Amino acid sequence: MRYHPGYPVVMHTVGHKKSLVARIRRVKGQIEAVERALTEERGCEEVVRTIAAARGAINALAAEVLCDHLEDHLAAPRISKGEREVAATELARVIRQFVG
């Protein structure tokens, strides 16, 4: 994590820790469900459906973190133009990593 002048020392993820941890637990449960489906030799359709649910849980976690970043580092009125440009560049890089 890089810190820039003007950014709060506490990351926005800390402020939403309870919600994010709950999402991580959902992801963990979904991944465990995929493992169970495979070890119990369930059919392909059920395994793929379970994988899709796990992917959905991971996407929801990423969306929450990205939206919080947008709100805290781009949309907040206290953010200067320079800070906004830095945050936008970082957000673009993170989105490329997530999507690609």
Backbone as CSV, one residue per row, in Angstrom:
resi,resn,N_x,N_y,N_z,CA_x,CA_y,CA_z,C_x,C_y,C_z
1,MET,0.847,-1.182,0.000,0.000,0.000,0.000,0.887,1.237,0.000
2,ARG,0.639,2.112,-0.933,1.375,3.365,-0.993,0.542,4.469,-0.345
3,TYR,1.205,5.342,0.372,0.528,6.485,0.968,0.966,7.737,0.238
4,HIS,0.049,8.630,0.026,0.331,9.870,-0.674,-0.023,11.034,0.235
5,PRO,0.628,12.174,0.035,0.309,13.341,0.861,-1.175,13.645,0.788
6,GLY,-1.776,13.887,1.942,-3.192,14.221,1.978,-4.099,13.031,2.187
7,TYR,-3.589,11.823,1.922,-4.409,10.636,2.158,-4.473,10.395,3.649
8,PRO,-5.626,9.980,4.157,-5.675,9.632,5.576,-4.733,8.469,5.851
9,VAL,-4.137,8.435,7.027,-3.218,7.364,7.378,-3.956,6.033,7.450
10,VAL,-5.199,6.046,7.915,-5.995,4.823,8.014,-6.658,4.568,6.665
11,MET,-6.445,3.374,6.138,-7.049,3.024,4.857,-8.556,2.916,4.998
12,HIS,-9.280,3.178,3.925,-10.736,3.093,3.973,-11.208,1.674,4.259
13,THR,-10.382,0.679,3.959,-10.774,-0.698,4.245,-10.898,-0.940,5.744
14,VAL,-10.140,-0.199,6.551,-10.220,-0.359,8.001,-11.593,0.078,8.494
15,GLY,-12.109,1.155,7.928,-13.419,1.658,8.328,-14.555,0.711,7.986
16,HIS,-14.328,-0.149,7.023,-15.359,-1.099,6.583,-14.950,-2.534,6.893
17,LYS,-14.065,-2.695,7.868,-13.483,-4.003,8.154,-14.538,-5.064,8.453
18,LYS,-15.526,-4.741,9.257,-16.548,-5.728,9.642,-17.286,-6.261,8.415
19,SER,-17.672,-5.377,7.544,-18.375,-5.775,6.321,-17.473,-6.594,5.401
20,LEU,-16.216,-6.163,5.263,-15.280,-6.879,4.391,-14.948,-8.264,4.931
21,VAL,-14.775,-8.375,6.236,-14.497,-9.683,6.838,-15.690,-10.617,6.630
22,ALA,-16.902,-10.091,6.755,-18.094,-10.905,6.501,-18.100,-11.407,5.055
23,ARG,-17.730,-10.547,4.118,-17.664,-10.972,2.709,-16.585,-12.029,2.508
24,ILE,-15.443,-11.862,3.175,-14.360,-12.850,3.057,-14.828,-14.203,3.589
25,ARG,-15.582,-14.181,4.657,-16.112,-15.448,5.190,-17.068,-16.100,4.198
26,ARG,-17.849,-15.285,3.483,-18.729,-15.842,2.445,-17.908,-16.478,1.328
27,VAL,-16.844,-15.781,0.925,-15.943,-16.322,-0.111,-15.366,-17.650,0.360
28,LYS,-14.885,-17.677,1.582,-14.308,-18.902,2.146,-15.332,-20.035,2.131
29,GLY,-16.553,-19.742,2.511,-17.611,-20.754,2.490,-17.893,-21.252,1.091
30,GLN,-17.882,-20.354,0.121,-18.126,-20.748,-1.269,-16.992,-21.628,-1.791
31,ILE,-15.756,-21.285,-1.459,-14.610,-22.091,-1.894,-14.669,-23.476,-1.254
32,GLU,-15.033,-23.528,0.012,-15.183,-24.822,0.679,-16.291,-25.646,0.024
33,ALA,-17.337,-24.991,-0.435,-18.421,-25.691,-1.133,-17.926,-26.283,-2.455
34,VAL,-17.039,-25.572,-3.144,-16.446,-26.102,-4.383,-15.636,-27.352,-4.055
35,GLU,-14.828,-27.279,-3.009,-14.025,-28.436,-2.609,-14.924,-29.633,-2.268
36,ARG,-15.995,-29.374,-1.513,-16.920,-30.468,-1.171,-17.549,-31.071,-2.412
37,ALA,-17.952,-30.216,-3.342,-18.579,-30.707,-4.574,-17.627,-31.619,-5.342
38,LEU,-16.353,-31.249,-5.355,-15.363,-32.072,-6.065,-15.059,-33.371,-5.315
39,THR,-14.845,-33.276,-4.009,-14.499,-34.486,-3.257,-15.674,-35.453,-3.174
40,GLU,-16.886,-34.926,-3.218,-18.073,-35.785,-3.188,-18.482,-36.244,-4.590
41,GLU,-17.664,-35.886,-5.571,-17.856,-36.293,-6.968,-19.244,-35.945,-7.501
42,ARG,-19.665,-34.728,-7.220,-20.944,-34.247,-7.748,-20.794,-33.982,-9.238
43,GLY,-21.900,-33.834,-9.916,-21.893,-33.640,-11.357,-21.271,-32.322,-11.792
44,CYS,-20.864,-32.294,-13.052,-20.204,-31.102,-13.618,-21.057,-29.850,-13.467
45,GLU,-22.346,-29.966,-13.747,-23.217,-28.792,-13.680,-23.226,-28.198,-12.272
46,GLU,-23.314,-29.049,-11.268,-23.325,-28.567,-9.887,-21.978,-27.956,-9.502
47,VAL,-20.889,-28.566,-9.951,-19.562,-28.035,-9.653,-19.397,-26.657,-10.291
48,VAL,-19.785,-26.521,-11.536,-19.664,-25.228,-12.228,-20.540,-24.177,-11.566
49,ARG,-21.745,-24.556,-11.179,-22.635,-23.620,-10.477,-22.006,-23.160,-9.158
50,THR,-21.359,-24.078,-8.458,-20.715,-23.753,-7.192,-19.514,-22.834,-7.427
51,ILE,-18.767,-23.094,-8.480,-17.638,-22.215,-8.843,-18.154,-20.820,-9.186
52,ALA,-19.255,-20.753,-9.907,-19.836,-19.455,-10.268,-20.264,-18.681,-9.019
53,ALA,-20.795,-19.381,-8.033,-21.182,-18.719,-6.783,-19.954,-18.174,-6.063
54,ALA,-18.859,-18.948,-6.068,-17.608,-18.479,-5.444,-17.076,-17.260,-6.171
55,ARG,-17.114,-17.297,-7.485,-16.654,-16.140,-8.269,-17.514,-14.917,-7.965
56,GLY,-18.816,-15.124,-7.826,-19.711,-14.020,-7.485,-19.373,-13.414,-6.134
57,ALA,-19.030,-14.259,-5.168,-18.665,-13.766,-3.844,-17.368,-12.958,-3.899
58,ILE,-16.406,-13.420,-4.676,-15.137,-12.692,-4.832,-15.384,-11.365,-5.554
59,ASN,-16.203,-11.380,-6.584,-16.516,-10.147,-7.314,-17.206,-9.132,-6.403
60,ALA,-18.108,-9.603,-5.539,-18.799,-8.700,-4.615,-17.812,-8.073,-3.631
61,LEU,-16.854,-8.852,-3.159,-15.813,-8.333,-2.263,-14.990,-7.260,-2.977
62,ALA,-14.555,-7.563,-4.190,-13.755,-6.596,-4.957,-14.561,-5.333,-5.248
63,ALA,-15.825,-5.484,-5.589,-16.673,-4.324,-5.879,-16.811,-3.428,-4.660
64,GLU,-16.960,-4.034,-3.492,-17.085,-3.233,-2.274,-15.804,-2.440,-2.014
65,VAL,-14.651,-3.075,-2.155,-13.379,-2.382,-1.929,-13.190,-1.276,-2.975
66,LEU,-13.482,-1.571,-4.235,-13.322,-0.570,-5.296,-14.272,0.612,-5.099
67,CYS,-15.515,0.337,-4.755,-16.481,1.426,-4.538,-16.094,2.283,-3.344
68,ASP,-15.614,1.650,-2.282,-15.134,2.420,-1.131,-13.970,3.314,-1.538
69,HIS,-13.065,2.790,-2.365,-11.931,3.581,-2.834,-12.433,4.788,-3.627
70,LEU,-13.366,4.547,-4.510,-13.942,5.642,-5.298,-14.520,6.725,-4.407
71,GLU,-15.328,6.308,-3.445,-15.981,7.274,-2.564,-14.975,8.029,-1.694
72,ASP,-13.984,7.323,-1.163,-13.054,7.940,-0.221,-11.910,8.705,-0.881
73,HIS,-11.498,8.306,-2.084,-10.312,8.912,-2.694,-10.586,9.675,-3.990
74,LEU,-11.787,9.570,-4.512,-12.108,10.310,-5.740,-13.311,11.230,-5.580
75,ALA,-14.350,10.768,-4.921,-15.598,11.524,-4.859,-15.688,12.471,-3.667
76,ALA,-14.906,12.257,-2.647,-14.988,13.099,-1.455,-14.603,14.542,-1.782
77,PRO,-15.396,15.502,-1.328,-15.128,16.910,-1.650,-13.784,17.415,-1.112
78,ARG,-13.241,16.806,-0.073,-11.987,17.259,0.529,-10.763,16.905,-0.309
79,ILE,-10.920,16.083,-1.338,-9.794,15.601,-2.139,-9.393,16.674,-3.154
80,SER,-8.098,16.971,-3.203,-7.596,17.959,-4.161,-7.528,17.339,-5.557
81,LYS,-7.376,18.193,-6.548,-7.275,17.715,-7.925,-6.090,16.764,-8.094
82,GLY,-4.946,17.107,-7.523,-3.760,16.256,-7.631,-3.969,14.899,-6.983
83,GLU,-4.562,14.902,-5.794,-4.837,13.641,-5.102,-5.839,12.795,-5.886
84,ARG,-6.802,13.476,-6.485,-7.818,12.788,-7.295,-7.166,12.108,-8.509
85,GLU,-6.219,12.801,-9.130,-5.525,12.227,-10.290,-4.699,11.004,-9.891
86,VAL,-4.001,11.097,-8.760,-3.220,9.952,-8.271,-4.147,8.773,-7.973
87,ALA,-5.253,9.044,-7.279,-6.193,7.989,-6.916,-6.828,7.368,-8.156
88,ALA,-7.134,8.188,-9.163,-7.724,7.672,-10.403,-6.745,6.763,-11.129
89,THR,-5.468,7.141,-11.162,-4.440,6.315,-11.795,-4.305,4.979,-11.070
90,GLU,-4.269,5.025,-9.741,-4.176,3.790,-8.959,-5.398,2.903,-9.173
91,LEU,-6.580,3.516,-9.193,-7.811,2.754,-9.390,-7.818,2.082,-10.760
92,ALA,-7.388,2.789,-11.786,-7.322,2.210,-13.128,-6.384,1.009,-13.161
93,ARG,-5.232,1.132,-12.490,-4.277,0.027,-12.435,-4.869,-1.184,-11.722
94,VAL,-5.548,-0.947,-10.623,-6.163,-2.028,-9.854,-7.271,-2.704,-10.664
95,ILE,-8.079,-1.920,-11.337,-9.151,-2.499,-12.167,-8.562,-3.362,-13.272
96,ARG,-7.496,-2.888,-13.906,-6.847,-3.700,-14.949,-6.338,-5.028,-14.384
97,GLN,-5.751,-4.989,-13.203,-5.262,-6.230,-12.572,-6.429,-7.163,-12.262
98,PHE,-7.515,-6.609,-11.777,-8.663,-7.439,-11.396,-9.345,-8.057,-12.607
99,VAL,-9.528,-7.266,-13.645,-10.254,-7.728,-14.838,-9.376,-8.635,-15.698
100,GLY,-8.076,-8.287,-15.790,-7.192,-8.989,-16.697,-6.596,-10.162,-16.062
